[in-house]
Amino acid sequence: MRERLFDLGLWLLLCVPVLLRSDPNDGGSWTEVAVGVALLGGCVAVSRRWPPVPVAVVVAVSLTSTLELFTASYSLALVAFGYLAGRRQEQTRAALWLFGAVAAAGLLLTAVTHTSLGQWFTLLLTLALAVVAPWLIGRYVRQYDRLVRSGWELADRMEREQAAVADRERLRERSRIAGDMHDSLGHDLALIAVRAGVLEVDPALGEDQQRAAGELRRAAADATARLRDIIGVLREDDAGAPTTPSGETVEELAARARASGLAVTLATTPVPTLPGMSGLALHRVVQEGLTNAAKHAPGAAVSIAVTQDAANVRVRVTSGPGTRPGATTPTARTPGGTGRTGLAPGGTGLVGLDERVRLAGGSLAHRGTADGGFALEAVLPRNPPAPLPAAPTSARELDRARREVRRGLARAIWIPLALLLALGLLMAGVALWTQHQSYLEPEDYARMRVGQSLAELSEGLPDSPLDSAPRRAPAEPPGMDECRYYRSTMLAAIPVYRLCFVDGNLAEKARVP
């Protein structure tokens, strides 16, 4: 509805100059008015779908009135439809072809009607000012609106991307919390199972107490398995869940495991303190080694060794073949054996640990030992790497939008200047050519004698005399049939040569100011 009202108002506005020219005393007629109003209505109707068509129609109607293209009735329509063509059309090729066709048609009509080239220059000037300039303004407005729209779309996309990044970070943090809870609680449950196993074979306890201790050990193992199965569905939004034992060092972790019944030896004291991700990864490597030893090799001796150099810290957790309390046969552990390897059932323990060490900038290795034990070794950097910067998608989009704006501004500024420069050069060239056509060489003028016929003088005369005498030129001699004026210099309008003829013979020649 809004577009229809705009089109109706535009049509009424463009019809005003046509109606003002309806007076027959001004050369108008109601028939021409009716035709003009109908053409303008059709042009407005198709201007949205085919923007160059109204420009072509109005130009054609104007050329039927004058070769100079400027008419009082349709000049406003030229400006309006030129602007709308630039504002509404995506591609510029059709408009440029149309402008070139109008210039060529004007030159052709000038040649056919044998009119002065000055009218063609007037046509070019009218085309440049009344059509091309509004078209360029429309192009600029279109580019500006596109920039504003792109800016809002970019802002909306950046907001959505920021929300998506925040959601991914929340999910990643929840996954990390879930993994840390699995590792910490799994470690504690493994120690509970070790203690319960010790009580299960303690001869000082009665049969009922030993049976209860065995049930506790099995319950701890089942709880570990269930924890691993359900920890992935952690969906709470509370951010206060602890992810690491608060302030616990490797020495305290080893002491806690030793108090639970594991034979733990810490070969290096004090253990170096690492910042950030490296410190957390060091704690997790030791914790995972102790947990796997408690779960898969009960009773095995565990050795923790930490060495360091200028750039890295190397930690190695080695456990021997385990023997269950009360048993006499060592528990065999071959990497890859079901339930007997250092890898927790389901493969999540060492896989998660390897990812954590990798993010800290280190490397993780694990293998079986010659005596049937298991070794877990990690190399961690003293200074963890900086996080990778986010992909500069928004920056690229912003830079692309700026480049488009700069190109649009360049087109809006340089194209009019280039057209004006080309038009000026063309006008200067044609002016020089026209002056040369009416330039009479001084030597040829000096050889002319009164009484010579026009046929005798034709070889030395230029192709075209001046259209009229210069302003303030002396009056022509009386009794002359014809007087012709020729340029005496190329670049100055005066003085000129005047040749007057009577009965086809030269009767008077003069150099007049």
N, C-alpha and C positions, 0 to 999 in steps of 0.2 A: 504494500500500500504506500509506503514511504517513497519507493522508487517511482511509482506511477505519479504521485503528486509532484515529485521533482521534475519528471519528464513533461508534465502538463505545464508547470510554471516556466520551464525552459522554452517550450514551444510558444507560449504566449509572449514571452520576452523577445524572442527572435522575430516574431511577426510584427512587432511595433514598427521597426524601420521600413518594412514592406508596406504597411498600411499608411505610413506618412508619405510615401511616394505615389499615392493613388490619385493625386490631383492631376487632371488632364493638362492643366497649365504647366505642370512640371514635366510633362512628357510621359506621365503614367496613365494607366487604365485599370479598370476594375478586373478585366480579364487577366492582366499580368499579376495583379494582387492575388486573385484566386489561385492562379497557378503557383505563385510563390508560397502562399500559405500552405497549400496542399503538399508541395515538395518539402517544405520545412517540417511538416507533420510526419511525413514518411521518413525523413532523415532522423528525426528524434526517435521514432519507433524502432529503427534498426541500429541506432548508435551503440547500444549495449552489446549486441551480438556481433556486428561487423563495424567496428569503430572507423576504419578508413573510408567506408562507403559514403557517409555524409560529407566528408571533406571533398571527395571527388565530385559529388553532385553539385555542391555549392560552387566549387571552382568552375565547373562546366557552365553553370548558369551565369556566373560573373563574366566569363570569357565571351559569352554571347552578347553582353552589353558593351564591354570594352576590353581591349587587349592588355590594358594596364592592370587588370584584375581587381582594381579597387572600385567598389560601387557602394553608394550610400545604403542600399537596401540589404546587401548581403555581407558587408564587412564584419558586422557583429557575429554573424553565423560562422564566418571563417575562423574568427578567434575562438569562439565557443567550441566548435567541433574539432578544431586543432588541439585545444587543450584536452578535451575528452578522449581524443584518440590516443594521446600520450598517456593519459591517466588510466585508461581501461585496457589497452592492448599490451600483452606480455611481450611479444616479439616486435622488433623494430624494422625488420626487413621490408614488410609490406609498405609501411609509411615512407621509408626512404625511396623505394621504387616509385611511389606515387609522386613524391616531390620532384624526382628526376624527370618523370613523365610530364609533369606540368611545365617544367622549364623547357623541355624539348618541344612540347606542343606549342608553347608561346613563341619559340624561335621559328618553328615551322609556319605558324600563322603570320608572323611578321614578314617572312620571306614571300608567302603566297599573296598577301595583301599589299606588298611593296610599301610598307610603312617604315618609319624610322626605327633604328635600333634603340633609340631612347625609350620607346614604349616597352620594348622587351626588358630593358634594365629596370624600368618602373615595375614591370610584372615581377621580376626577380626580387626587387626590394619589398614589394607587397607580400610576396610569398614568404620571404624570410621573416618579416615583422608580424604579419597577421596569421601565419599558419605555423611555420617552423618554430618560432620563439614560443608561442603558447604550447606547442607540442612538447618542447623540451621542458617547459615548466611542469606540464602534466607528468612527464617521465620522472622528474625530480620528486614531485609529490608522491608518485607511486612508490619510488624507492624509499622515501622517508617512511611512508606508511608500512611498507614491508619490513623496514628496519625495526620500527616500533613493535609490530606484530611478532617479528622474530625474537626481539628482546623479551617480550612477555612469554613467548613459548619457551625460550631458553631458561628464563627464570623458573617457570613451572617445571620444566624438565630437571633443572638442577635441584629444585625442592624435592621432586620425586626421587631423584638419585640419592640425595642426602638422606631421605627417609629410608630408602632401600639399604644404603650403607649402614645406617644406624641399626636397622633390623638385622643385617648380616653380622654386625659386631655383637649385637645382643645374643644372637644364636651361637656365635662362635664363643662368646664368653660363657654362655650356659653350657656349651659342650665342654669347654675347658674345666668349668666347675664340676661338671659331672665326672670327667676323667680324673680330676684330683680327688674328688670324694671317693670314687671307686678305688683309686690307689691307696689313699690314706686308710679308708675303712677296711679295704681288703687286707692291708698290712696288719691292722689291729686285730681283725678276725683271725688271721693266720697265727698271730701270737697267742690269741685265746685258745685256738685249737692245739698249739704246742703245749701250753700249760695244762689243758685238759688231758692231753695224751700222757703227760708225766703223771698226773693224778690217777689216770686210769690204771697204771701198772704199779702204783705205789703200794708195797705190801703192808704199809701201816694202816691203810684204809680197809674198811670192810667191803664185802662183795657188793652191797647196795650202793656204797659211795663210788666204788670203781665203775659200776654200771652207769651211775648218774654222770660221772666224768666222761665216760664214753659217749653217752647221749649228747653231752655238751659239746664234745669235739665234733661229732657228726652234724649237730645243729649249726655250729660255726662254719663248717665247710658248706653246708646247704645255704646258709645265709650269704656266704661269699658268692656262690653261683647265682642266687636270686638277685643279689645286688648288681652283678654284671649284666643280668638280663633286663632289669627295669631301669637302670640308671640313665639309659638313653632317652627316656621320656620325661626327663626333668623339664618342667615347664613353669616353675614358680618365677614371679617377677622380682622377688626380694633380692636385693644385691648384697645383703650382708652375710651371705654364706661364706665361711672360711674356706680357702682353697689350699692352704699349706699349714702345717703345724706352726703356730705362732712362735717365732723366735727360736725354733728348734735347730740346732746345729747337727753336723754329722756325728760329732762325739756323743751328743745326747741321744741321737737316734740309735747308735750302736749300743750305748748303755741301756737303753730301754729294751732293745732286743735281747741283750745279754741277761737282763733281769727276768725276761720271759722264758728263759731256758735255752736259748740258742748259744752255741759256743762261738762267739764272735771275737775276732782279734783285729784291732785297729792298728795297723803297722805304722801309720804316720800321724803324729801329733805335734803341734796343732794342725788341723786341716785348714788350708788357706781359704779365706773368704772371698767369694766372687760376687760381682754386682749383677743385679737384674736377672735376665733369663739364664745366664750361665750358672749363677748360684742356685736357682731353683732346679735346673737340670742336674747339677751335682747331687743335690739332696735326693732327687727322684731316682737317679741311677743307683745310689746306695740303698734306697728304700726298696726298689724293685728287686735288687739282688737278694736282700734279706727275706723279702716276701716269698720269692720263688724257692729259696732254700728251705724256708719253713713249710711251704706247701708240698713241695715235690721231693725233698730230701730231709725228712725229719731226723734230727740227731747229727747231721753233718756239720763239720767244722767250717766256719766261714771266715775268710780273711779279706780285709779291706785295706788297700794300699793306694795312697794318693801321692803322686809326684808332680813336679812343676818345673817349668823353665820360664824364660822371659816372656813368651807369648801364650803358652797353653798350660792347662792343668790336665793331667791324665789320672783317671780313677779306674781301679780294677777291683772287682768283687769276685772272689773265687770260693766255691763251695765244693767239698769233697763228696764222695758217694755216701748217701744217707743210710742210717739204720734206725728203724722204728724202735721206740722204747720197748724193751722186753724181748726184742727179736735178736737173732744172732747172725742173720744173713744181710749183707749190705743191699741197700735199695739201688738197683741199677738205673742209670739215667742216660739214655742215648738220645741225642738231639733228633727230634722227629718222632720219638716214641710217644704213644698216646698217653697223655697224662703224666709223663715222666720227664719231660724236657723243662728247660728253664722258661719256656714260653707257657704262659697260663692258658688253660683250656679256652678255646675260642680265639686265641691269637691276639687278644687286645692289649695285653700287658706290654710286650716288647715293641709292638707296632706303635702304640701311643708314645712309648718312651723314645723310640727312634725319631718320631715327628718332633717331639719336644727338643731333643738334642739338636736336630737339624735346624729348627727355628732359632736356637741359640748360637748357630754358626759352627757347631761341632759335628762329630761323627761317632757312631755307635757300632760296636762289634760284639758278637757273642758266639761261643763255640764250646764244644765238649773238651774236657781235659783227658790226658792219657790214663788217669786212674779212675775214670768213670764219673768225674765231677763235671762242673760247669763253670765257665768264666764269662763275666760280663764286663766289658771295657769301653770307656768313653773318653774322647779327647774334646775338651771344652776351651774356648778362647777366654783369655782374661778380660778382654773388652768385647762384649757382644756387639754384633753388627747393628747399624741403625736401620730402623724399619724402612722398607721400600716406599717411595712416594706414590701417592695415588695417581692413577692414569689421568693425564691432563685433558680429559674430554671436554670439560667446560671451557678451559682456556683455548682449545682449538676452535670450538664453536664461536667463542667471543672474537677470536682473531679473524675467523672467516667472515663474521658479520661486519667487522670493521673494514676488511678489505672490500667487501661489496659496497659499503657506504662510500669509501674513497673512490672506487670506480664510478659509482653513480654521480658523485660530485664532480669528478673529472669530466664525465660525459656532459653534465649540465653546464659546465663552464667552457670547456675547450671546443665542444662541437659548435656552439654559436660563434665563438671567436674564429674558428677555422672557416665556417661558412662566410662570415663577414669578410675575412681576409681573401678567400677565394673569389667572392663577389667583387671586392675592390680590385683585385688583380685583373679579373675578367673585364671589368668596366674600364680600367686603365688601358688594357690592351686594345679593346674595341675603339676606345677614344683615339688612341694613337693611329689605329688603322683608318678610322674615319677622317682624321685630320690629314693623313697622308693621301687619301683619295681626293682631297680638295686643295692640295698643295701645288702651287705653280712655281717651278724652279725660276730663280732670278735670271739665269742665262736665257731660258726660253722666253721670258717676258721681254728681255732686251731685244731679241731678234724679231719680235712682232712689229709689223708696220701697219699704219692706218691705210685702209683700202684692201687689205688682204681678205680673201673670202674665208668663211668658217671652215670650209673643207681644207683649205691650205693650213689653217691654224690647228686643225684637230689633232695632228700628230704631237704637238707640244702641249696641248691642253690636258689637265687632269680629267679623271673619269667623271667626277661629280663636283659641281660648283656648290658654294654655300647655299643654304636654303633661303637666306634673306640677307639684306645689307646689314652691316654692323650698326649698333645704336649710335646716334649722333653723327652718322656719316653724312657728307655733303649731298645735297640734292642732285639727282641725276640730270644730265643735260637734256634740254627739251628736244623733241623730235626723234628720239631714239625708239626703235622697236623693242629692244631687249637689252638689259644690262646684266652681266654675270660677275659674281664676286668669287675670288680665289684667295687662299691663304698665301701670304708672302713669307711666313715663318711657320715652323712645325708646332711650336709650343705656345705661341701667343695668338690671341684672337685678332689683334690689330697690330700694325696696319694691314690692309688687304689690297689686292689688285682688282681694279674694276675695268671690265671690257664691255663696251657698248656697241651694238650692231644695228645697222640699217640695211634692210633688204639682203641680209645674210653676209654683209661685209663689215669689217671692223671700222667703226666710225670714230671711236674715242677710246683711249686707254689712259688710265691714271692710277697712281698709288695713293690711296685715300686713308686717312687715320680712322 
